[in-house]
Amino acid sequence: MELSTEGMARLSSRDRVLVIMAKAPRPGAVKTRLVPTLSRTAVVAFYRCLLEDTLALAQSLGDVEVAFMCPNSDLDELARLAGSNASVVAQNGEGLAAGLTSVFARFTEKHRRRVIAFNSDSPHLPRSVLEDAFEILAARDVVVGPTQDGGYYLVGAKASHLTLFAHDGMGTSSALETLLSRVRALNLSLGLVDPFYDIDVSDDMTRLAAELRLAPERAPRTARWLRDWQLAAGQFRTLTGKP
């Protein structure tokens, strides 16, 4: 995907950048912990809905540059998904730590901007939380959004700190504490936004489905997919007599 010179200048002049950490929706590459609750094909369809609703959430913020950061192998597929709504950038290296390091190296290289890296599976997050995170970054060096399982769903900074992320602890229940200890070691000021949850296991998906039944507008594509999936699952149980 190519942006015009004028478009690139307009984006680079923005003070706020929201970067979605994403992968191309492919079997075996995304949300693998949802198998066998979902088939591999269903997992891909579900993740695509999460991704599209996350992009819509990002676009709903005013005056924010939106981008995807992804593995190099996923660049073309995510560019097709993003269309003209976001830039798509390949990370340097493999894994989440490399991706997060790439976010801040890339988007704070020429301008001291407020940059937030956001996961791709929390489209139901209230928009106000993202606005709060940007506000916190106006006064603090780092902002973090903790997850309820010991990780984090967003992290923001105004500069690149090469030692802030590392492979140890990423994707585990100690990820948040590891990050916070590095923030302290670098003597950076820190702000936190409200804890939230992302979608890793079937219990998370069940919780999300219940919330979106009451407020489908928070993530409409995901809400429709979950509604159809639950209807199909109920019909299957009726036909087979399984509980």
C-alpha positions as CSV (number, residue, x, y, z in Angstrom):
1,M,0.0,0.0,0.0
2,E,1.4,3.4,-1.0
3,L,0.4,6.8,0.4
4,S,1.0,10.0,-1.5
5,T,3.7,12.4,-0.4
6,E,1.1,14.8,0.9
7,G,-0.6,12.0,2.8
8,M,2.7,10.9,4.4
9,A,3.5,14.4,5.4
10,R,0.1,14.8,7.0
11,L,0.4,11.6,9.0
12,S,4.0,12.3,10.2
13,S,3.0,15.7,11.5
14,R,0.4,14.2,13.9
15,D,1.5,14.1,17.5
16,R,-0.5,10.9,18.4
17,V,0.2,7.5,16.8
18,L,-1.7,4.3,17.6
19,V,0.0,1.2,16.3
20,I,-1.9,-2.1,16.3
21,M,0.2,-5.2,16.9
22,A,-1.2,-7.6,14.4
23,K,-0.7,-10.8,12.4
24,A,-2.3,-11.9,9.2
25,P,-5.4,-14.1,9.9
26,R,-4.0,-17.5,9.0
27,P,-4.7,-20.9,10.4
28,G,-2.2,-21.9,13.1
29,A,-0.8,-18.4,13.4
30,V,-3.4,-16.6,15.5
31,K,-5.3,-17.3,18.7
32,T,-4.1,-20.9,18.8
33,R,-5.3,-21.3,22.4
34,L,-8.9,-21.1,21.3
35,V,-8.5,-24.5,19.6
36,P,-10.3,-26.9,20.1
37,T,-13.1,-24.7,21.3
38,L,-13.1,-23.4,17.8
39,S,-11.9,-25.0,14.6
40,R,-8.8,-23.6,12.9
41,T,-11.0,-22.0,10.2
42,A,-13.4,-20.5,12.8
43,V,-10.4,-19.1,14.8
44,V,-9.2,-17.2,11.7
45,A,-12.7,-15.8,11.0
46,F,-13.0,-14.7,14.6
47,Y,-9.6,-13.1,14.6
48,R,-10.3,-11.2,11.4
49,C,-13.4,-9.7,13.1
50,L,-11.4,-8.7,16.1
51,L,-8.8,-7.1,13.9
52,E,-11.3,-5.2,11.8
53,D,-13.1,-3.9,14.9
54,T,-9.8,-2.9,16.4
55,L,-9.0,-0.9,13.3
56,A,-12.4,0.8,13.5
57,L,-11.8,1.6,17.2
58,A,-8.5,3.2,16.3
59,Q,-10.0,5.2,13.5
60,S,-12.7,6.5,15.9
61,L,-10.1,8.6,17.7
62,G,-9.6,12.1,16.5
63,D,-6.4,13.3,15.0
64,V,-4.5,10.0,15.4
65,E,-2.2,8.3,12.9
66,V,-3.1,4.6,12.7
67,A,-0.7,1.9,11.7
68,F,-0.2,-1.9,11.8
69,M,3.1,-3.4,13.0
70,C,3.4,-7.0,11.8
71,P,5.9,-9.7,10.8
72,N,7.4,-9.1,7.3
73,S,5.6,-12.2,5.9
74,D,2.2,-10.7,6.8
75,L,2.8,-7.3,5.2
76,D,0.9,-7.7,2.0
77,E,-2.1,-9.5,3.5
78,L,-2.5,-6.9,6.2
79,A,-2.0,-4.1,3.7
80,R,-5.0,-5.4,1.7
81,L,-7.1,-5.6,4.9
82,A,-6.1,-2.1,6.0
83,G,-6.7,-0.5,2.6
84,S,-6.3,3.3,2.9
85,N,-7.2,3.3,6.5
86,A,-3.8,2.7,8.0
87,S,-0.2,2.3,7.1
88,V,1.3,-1.2,7.5
89,V,4.9,-1.6,8.7
90,A,7.1,-4.7,8.9
91,Q,8.9,-5.2,12.2
92,N,12.6,-5.9,12.5
93,G,13.1,-9.4,14.0
94,E,10.7,-12.1,15.2
95,G,8.3,-12.1,18.1
96,L,6.4,-9.6,20.1
97,A,9.4,-8.1,21.8
98,A,11.0,-7.3,18.5
99,G,7.7,-5.9,17.3
100,L,7.3,-3.5,20.2
101,T,10.9,-2.4,19.9
102,S,10.2,-1.7,16.2
103,V,7.2,0.4,17.0
104,F,9.0,3.0,19.0
105,A,12.2,2.9,16.9
106,R,10.1,3.6,13.8
107,F,7.5,6.1,15.0
108,T,9.7,8.2,17.3
109,E,12.7,8.3,15.1
110,K,12.2,11.7,13.6
111,H,9.6,13.3,15.8
112,R,9.0,13.2,19.6
113,R,5.4,11.9,19.4
114,R,3.1,10.1,21.7
115,V,3.1,6.6,20.4
116,I,0.9,3.7,21.7
117,A,1.2,0.1,20.8
118,F,-2.1,-1.6,21.2
119,N,-3.0,-5.3,20.8
120,S,-5.4,-6.5,18.1
121,D,-7.8,-8.4,20.3
122,S,-9.4,-5.8,22.5
123,P,-11.8,-3.9,20.1
124,H,-14.3,-3.8,22.9
125,L,-12.1,-1.5,25.0
126,P,-13.8,1.9,25.7
127,R,-12.4,4.6,23.5
128,S,-12.0,6.8,26.5
129,V,-9.2,4.5,27.8
130,L,-7.1,5.1,24.7
131,E,-7.8,8.9,25.0
132,D,-6.7,8.7,28.7
133,A,-3.5,6.8,27.6
134,F,-2.6,9.6,25.2
135,E,-3.3,12.2,27.9
136,I,-1.0,10.4,30.4
137,L,1.8,10.4,27.8
138,A,1.7,14.2,27.7
139,A,3.1,14.2,31.2
140,R,4.8,10.8,31.6
141,D,7.5,8.9,29.8
142,V,5.6,5.6,29.6
143,V,2.0,4.5,29.9
144,V,0.8,0.9,30.4
145,G,-2.6,-0.8,30.2
146,P,-2.5,-3.9,32.4
147,T,-4.4,-7.1,31.6
148,Q,-6.1,-9.0,34.3
149,D,-3.9,-12.0,33.7
150,G,-0.6,-10.3,34.4
151,G,0.2,-9.0,31.0
152,Y,-0.6,-5.7,29.2
153,Y,-2.8,-4.7,26.3
154,L,-1.1,-1.4,25.5
155,V,2.1,0.3,26.1
156,G,3.1,3.8,25.1
157,A,6.1,6.1,25.1
158,K,7.5,9.2,23.4
159,A,11.0,7.8,22.7
160,S,12.7,4.5,21.9
161,H,14.2,2.6,24.8
162,L,16.0,-0.4,23.4
163,T,16.2,-2.3,26.7
164,L,12.5,-1.8,27.6
165,F,11.4,-5.0,25.9
166,A,13.0,-8.4,25.8
167,H,12.0,-12.0,25.1
168,D,11.9,-13.1,28.7
169,G,8.5,-12.9,30.2
170,M,6.7,-11.8,27.0
171,G,3.3,-13.5,26.7
172,T,3.4,-14.9,30.3
173,S,1.8,-13.9,33.6
174,S,5.0,-12.1,34.5
175,A,5.0,-9.8,31.4
176,L,3.6,-6.8,33.2
177,E,6.0,-7.0,36.2
178,T,8.9,-7.5,33.9
179,L,8.0,-4.4,31.9
180,L,7.4,-2.3,35.1
181,S,10.8,-3.3,36.5
182,R,12.5,-2.2,33.3
183,V,10.6,1.1,33.5
184,R,12.0,1.6,37.0
185,A,15.5,0.6,36.0
186,L,15.5,3.2,33.2
187,N,14.2,5.8,35.7
188,L,11.2,6.6,33.5
189,S,8.0,8.2,34.8
190,L,5.0,5.9,34.5
191,G,1.3,6.2,34.2
192,L,-1.3,3.4,34.2
193,V,-4.7,3.2,32.6
194,D,-7.6,0.9,33.6
195,P,-6.9,-2.9,33.7
196,F,-8.8,-4.7,30.9
197,Y,-8.9,-8.2,29.3
198,D,-7.9,-9.5,25.9
199,I,-9.1,-12.7,24.2
200,D,-6.7,-15.6,24.8
201,V,-8.8,-18.6,25.9
202,S,-12.4,-19.8,25.6
203,D,-13.5,-18.2,28.9
204,D,-12.4,-14.8,27.5
205,M,-14.5,-15.4,24.4
206,T,-17.5,-16.4,26.5
207,R,-17.2,-13.2,28.5
208,L,-16.8,-11.1,25.4
209,A,-19.9,-12.7,23.9
210,A,-22.0,-11.9,26.9
211,E,-20.9,-8.2,27.0
212,L,-21.4,-7.7,23.2
213,R,-25.0,-9.2,23.5
214,L,-25.7,-6.1,25.6
215,A,-23.7,-3.6,23.6
216,P,-22.9,-4.9,20.1
217,E,-22.0,-1.5,18.9
218,R,-18.7,-1.7,20.8
219,A,-17.4,-4.3,18.3
220,P,-20.1,-4.9,15.7
221,R,-18.3,-7.4,13.4
222,T,-17.2,-9.5,16.4
223,A,-20.6,-9.3,18.0
224,R,-22.3,-10.6,14.8
225,W,-19.7,-13.4,14.5
226,L,-20.1,-14.5,18.1
227,R,-23.9,-14.4,17.8
228,D,-23.9,-16.6,14.7
229,W,-21.3,-19.0,16.3
230,Q,-23.4,-19.4,19.5
231,L,-26.5,-20.0,17.4
232,A,-24.7,-22.7,15.4
233,A,-23.3,-24.2,18.5
234,G,-26.7,-24.4,20.1
235,Q,-28.2,-26.0,17.1
236,F,-25.4,-28.6,17.0
237,R,-26.0,-29.5,20.7
238,T,-29.8,-29.9,20.0
239,L,-29.1,-32.2,17.0
240,T,-26.6,-34.4,18.8
241,G,-28.0,-34.3,22.3
242,K,-24.7,-33.1,23.7
243,P,-24.7,-30.8,26.7
